[in-house]
Each structure stands twice: as C-alpha cells, then as structure tokens.
C-alpha cells in the first residue's frame, strides 16, 4: 500500500491497483497494517504492538426466515419492541455464566442472545407477509478447546441453543420458522475479513479502549505511513458509536 513510507496506491484482490494518495481503511488494524502495508516502512515497536492486539471474536449470528411475526405477550406494542433490539439475558450473573464457557473455549449452553426483526422496519427484506429475525449470540469463541473446529454439527448445536433461548421468551417461536442460517466467528472472518471473527475489530478491554485504539500512541487515526488512516471500529472511539471512527478519520484526513 505504500512507497517510500507514503501511501501511493491500493491493490485489489484481482491484482488491479488504484492510485490513492489518501486511504481510509475500515479493515481491522491488524489486517490493515500487517497485511496491506510493507513492514519495511513500519517501526518494529509499532509492529509488535499491532501483533499484540487481542481479537478473540466470540459473537455469532443466527438468521431466521419466519412465516409471520411471532406472538409476544406482555408488551404494550409488540411490533415496535421487536423492530428494536430485544435482549434475552435477565441478569448480569447470567451474562457472566454465559461468558464463562467462552473463556475455556466452549460454546455456551445458555448464550446471551439479542435479536431484532428488521423486516418490520424495512419490509423489502422479506416476501410480503414474511419476516426475518436476526439473533446475535454470545458467547461463541473463535478458538475452540482441544483442537475442535466450527463444523456443521457445532453450528447446528449453536442454532439449537439460540432457538431454545428465544423460545423461552416466545413459546411458539419455533412454529414460525421457515428456515435459518448461522454465521460463526469463523464464517465472519471468511466472509467479511474480520480477523478471528471479531466484529469489534479488537476486544473492548481497558488496554484497548478509546484513545488506546488501535494501539497506544496512535489513537488519532493517522498511521505511520503518510496518507493512511484507520476509520473502522478498531480505531477510536471503537464500535460503540456507529460511524464515529470513520467520521473522525475523514476529518483528520481532510486536514
């Protein structure tokens, strides 16, 4: 991506090159700096810091096709609630127990599940009268214990766990399912280029938050290669403010 320590062009997967004296990368910091920049132009200490970024993705998604909006009791306006984000973990203790499994490389039997039915807001996402439900499941670790891999049976187990959690809140949920698809952290890495399936482009820990993103001393979006900026959630302020990193990176580049 660079020539003489300055951004000069962007190579594409098919071998084409686009002249680009300014590049804002929304790819995660490790993939950007270790995979797209010739390391000869980077300080060894900076490279070492980037290699130490903790990714450890533990989020999976299960997407359901439904024949109708599931019936939910106890809500004053069920459709408005289901069009927003619904969290199904009742206590912080339950959330901690869900995370415990991931710490040891196991899939949680009682995952933390959040879901929404986006077709209530955007009907074109599904055929008329049908709907899609997208469930975000934690914790499903990228790296499994004992050399296990994310194969078909484990993906099916994850899907069953998520379906069970939703069914506890919506008892007739399974009756509405027309089909479903799952994306494990490995699938997220393969399809979207998210290193270790980390949708946050780096864990949200005390040493990797706010101005510590991507690494200490480089939280102002400009990278050591002139003309290269980070604008993804791996940069300040992180994933909590949607589009925040890109906006700040663009302002910095425009200066």
N, C-alpha and C positions, 0 to 999 in steps of 0.2 A: 504493500500500500504506500510505501514511501521511497523517496530517492533523496539521498543526502540529507536525511533527518527532516524532510519536509514532505507532507502529503502531496502526491502528484497525480495519482490515479486510483481507480477502484477496479480490481479484477473481478470478473463474474465467473460463475461456475463453468460456463461454456468456453472460457478462455478469452472472451472479449474484455477489453479494457476501456473504462470511461475516464477521460481526463477530468480530474476533480481536485482542485487546489484546496477545497474545504470539504471535509466529510464529517457528518454527524452519524455516528454508529449507534444503533439501538440494539445491537447484538450484545450479549453479556460481556463484561470486561475481560474475562479470561479468553473467550473465543476471539475477541477483537484484538487484544494486544499480543496474545500468544499464537494466534492462528492467521492473522491478516497482516501483521507488521513484521518486517525482517528484524530479528532480535539484535542484529549488529548495531541498530540505531538506538537501542534502549539500554539504560543503565542497569547493571546486574542487580543492584539492590531493588530497583523498581520491578524487574522481572521476578525476583524472589518473592516480593510482596504479592504480586498478582497470582503467582502459583499457589500462595497460601490462602487465597480467598476460599472460604467454605461455601460450597453449593448445597450438597446433600438434600436434593429435592425429595419431598415426601408428600406431594399432592397428586391426586389422580382425579379424573373426571369420568362420570358415567352419564351418558346422554340417552334419554328415553323418548321414544315416539309413543304418544298417547292417543287414544280414540276420543277422549273428551277431557275436560278439566276435572280432576278428582274432587269429590265432595269432601269439604272440610267443615267440621262443626266447631262452634265456639269462637268464631271470628265474626266481627260485625260486617266486614266487607272482604270475604274470602278471595275474590279475584284480585282486588288491589293488593292484598298481602302476598299472594302467590306470584304476582308480577314483580314484586320486590325480592330481596334476599331473605330467605327463611332459614334460621339456624335451629338445628335439632338437638344440640347438646345443652342439657338443662343447667349444669353447674360447672364451675371451674375444676372441681375434683374429677368429674367425668372427663373433662378435656385433658387433664393431666394423665389419667389412666389410658386414654386413647393414645397419647404421645409415648407412654412408656414402651409400648410394643415396638415402635419405630426405633427407639434408642438401641434396641437389641436386634435390629434387622428383621423384625417380623411385621406382618400385616396385622393391624389392629382388628380384633373380632368385633369391636364396637366403635367404629370410626366416627370421628367428628364430621358431620355432614351439613353442608349448606346447599340450598337449592333455590332455583328460580324457574319460572315458566315464561321465557322471553317472548313466546308467541302471543301472549296476552297483550303485550305492547306492540309487537311487530307481527301481525297475522300472516304476513307473507313467508314466515319461516316454516310454515306447515300448510298442508292442504286445508281447504275450507272445512271447518268443524273439527279438525285435528289439532294437536298441540305437541310441543317439545318441552321436555323438562331437563334441565342441566344441573346435575348434582356434583358438587366439589367435595371430595373425600380426603380427609386427613386422619390417620397418618399412614401413608403407603410408601415405605422407603425405597429410594432408587436402588440402593445396595442391600441385598437380602443376605441373611446369615447363612453360614455353612455352604457357600458357593451356589445357592439357589438362584434361579433366574425367573424373570417375569414371563412365564409361558402361558399357554392357553388355560390350563386348569387354575392357575393362580389368579389370572384375570377374571375367570368365572367366579372364583371364590370372592374376590373383591366386589364384583357386581352383586352377588347374592347378599353380601353383608350390607351394602348400601341400600339395596331394595328393602331389606329387613328393617333397617333404621327408619326409612321413610314410611314403611307400612305401619310401624308402631304409632306414628302420628296421624297417618291417613289409612285407616284399616282396609279400605277397598282399593288401595292404590294398584296392587298387582293386577286387578281385573281390567284396568285401563291400558296396560302395557301392550303395544303392538310390536315392539322390538327395542333393542338397546345396543349401544356400543360403548366400549370402555377405552380410556386412554390412560395408561400407566405412566409413571415418570420416564420410563424408557421410551415409550411411544412419543411423549412430548419432546424428548431430546431428538429422536429420529425425525419427527415431522416438522418441528419448529426450530430446531437448532438450539434448544435450551440445554446448556451444559448440565448434566446429571438431572435433567428434568426440573430444574429449579425455576419455577415461574416468577420468583422474586429476584432472579439473577444474583443470588447470594443471600445467605441466611441473614435474618434480621436479629443480629446479636449485638451486644454492647460495643464490640470492636469492629462492627460492620454497619453502623447506622449513621444517618445524617452526613456530616462532613467527613466521616471515615469511609464513605463510599466513593470510588471503588476501593482505594487504599489510603492510608494516612498520608496527608500532604498533597493529595491530588483530587480534592473534592470540589474543584471549581470547573469541572467538565473538560477543560483543555488538557490534552495528553502530552507526553514528552515530544511527540512528533508534531511539529508545527502544522496547523490546519486540520488536525484530527481532534474530534470532540466526542465525548460519550453522552448519549441522550436517552438511554434506556433505564429501566428500573434498577440496574446495578450501579447507577450514579446517584448523587444527591438530588432530591430528598428520598429516593427509594420508591417502592411500589405503592406507598400509602396515599400519595397524591397523584391521581391518574394524569399522565401527560406532563407532570411537573418537571421531571428531568429533561424532557425534550424541549420544553419552553425555555428553561434556564440555559440549556446548551445552545439553543438558537440565539438567545440574547448575547451570550458570550461570543459566539462566532461572528455575529453582526458587528461587534466592536472591533 
